[in-house]
Amino acid sequence: MIDKETMTGIARIAVDVGGTFTDVVLEAGERRVTAKVLTTPAAPELGVIEAVTTALQSAGVKPGEVGLVIHGTTLATNALIERKGAKTALVTTEGFRDSIEIAYEHRFEQYDIYMQRPSPLVPRELRFGVAERVAADGAVLLALDEAAVRTVVPLLKAAAVEAVAIGFLHSYVNDSHERRARDILAARLPGVAITLSHEVCPEIREYDRFSTAVANAYVQPLMAGYLERLGKALTALGVSSPLLLMMSSGGMVTLETARAFPVRLVESGPAGGAILAKTLARSCRLDRVLSFDMGGTTAKICLIDDYEPRVSRSFEVARMYRFLKGSGLPLRIPVIDMVEIGAGGGSIATVDELKRIAVGPTSAGAAPGPACYGLGGTLPTVTDADLVLGRIDAGYFAGGKMTLDPGRAASALETVVGRALEMTDVIAAAGVSEIVDENMANAARVHSVECGKDLVGRTLIAFGGAAPLHAARLADKLGMDRVLVPAGAGVGSAIGFLQAPIGYEVVRSRYMDMRQFDPAPLNDLFGQMRAEALAVVRQGAPEAAVRESRQAFMRYRGQGHEVVVNLPLGELTGGDAATVEEAFQAAYRALYGRTIPNLPVEAMSWSLALATAGVELPEVAAVGRHAPLASGTRTLFDVDRGTTIEALVYRRNSLEPGATLAGPAVIVEDETATIVPGGFAAEVLSAGHILLTRKAAP
């Protein structure tokens, strides 16, 4: 248990393990030190320890002086995408073992005769049905056949199964059969991880619930092993502080909760970036922003309105088709709603049969990495293109810790792209850059339309190692006039971890027709949910004040999907029925542009979230402007003009608040660089953030 009032450490550390880089941020009082190293895929904890050691030495902080470590990672995501999790079995209601393969019984790509569905994480021979049946109201129609459960044991042993998911019909209402099956298997299968569907996803729709339970079981041994090794490595280093894990919802939980529900960590790294963007938006009084996080492997885009990111109860991982819903594995977990595409610095560029440049989603990762790393990679990537275009200083990459090879980058681009399309390496690099920028712009457009939102008038908040290199061009494509590059942008998600609250969300499915609104069972349900959430939050913050929020998932009768509706706090009364229904009508209208008159409204699920207060940054204040001195010049290739230009170079650590400069320019820092095109001007705000603003037309 963690008591922030009694922590003796003087420093806090945030760790973000990505597919290409591992980022560490250390805060000690007002001082912040960062470190970025290549991720070590075979043993990620080694990269973490290297980065933590570097940060401690730079800050002059002893390992024993660390009071808290906060960790986010994409390891669970990568295990699901790359199918590198545990050998997993599914025990389910007899006759329903194919539910996770039948899925939604629809074609997500109607006219593609070669359409591919994602393969289930559990093959058919490891899916076992046992006799039992619970009705939708929780009544037991057929008692659990315990003998049938016992007969599964030797089959699981013979298959050397490492994890088991148990999912029975309607267990979200009556969980007795799942619990009993767990007891029988656990007694006979020591060391095998067991996940119950009603614990990881207590909601209706068996496919989504079973899929989430299977995914949790699939990554549980991997994550438990990694977290154990990381804990031992930190202890060996001398760091004995508590360890908190970032969740996909933007809250933090203790190690025990993370081990039980590792599927909630699937989007933990990107969630930290959304928390950073949310905090910056409030500090800078930007009520409509688009968060843009581009690292070495992926790019993440998130809409934030009124200082809050969009949240969702559903998420798809490992999509077979980049933008198509239904083409991935569904997870029903609390998650910050964002779109993630394979568009990072390590994304590999190819030329297809139609002579078109394609970028991603395959990434060179940390090993072998882009061609310019000189670590064995031979295929061109976005980083290679940025280097050839002059956006990256070959001798100052990662603060000078790595020296890049422009010759290898140019050769890879010319060999793979240039020869196929009969163009020079520089033009090939420009083509790669334009394609990846358009991919990201298209993802943002599709996401905004799906959310019923507009991109016009928003501010783009750009962070991650590659985002400031591409942010202004992305803003051009999206018709945005302002780009905010925060201080420490290259390790933005890790900074977001340090600003996140400790929190937990609980969801329960309970059907209610709003025409027969009964507040009594809902008040009982919210009481149970609050107790469950509070037990988790108190593990991490025993004395801290908590904030509560409640939501309902509602729809018109007969519809297949729900919209999220915010609910009032406190005891519900009969008079709240009209208030809740009016809130639903407003939410439905905002999403679809209309309501449906004279159609009954029903609620399917209810959620309650508790969280401590997150970090609030001081409001950005106006400061006097002045012209800074440049440290040199650099030749850039201007994609718009199709020619090279000379740009002034500035060191970010030498720019004081109020510094104002005009593009074309490059602002260099240890983990990234900000490209200021000729059509933009840049200003350093009071907190050290860089605001790019489009120049008015003459």
Summary of the structure (lengths in Angstrom):
residues: 698
radius of gyration: 25.8
end to end distance: 60.8
largest distance: 82.1
contacts: 2544
relative contact order: 0.11
helix: 35%
strand: 28%
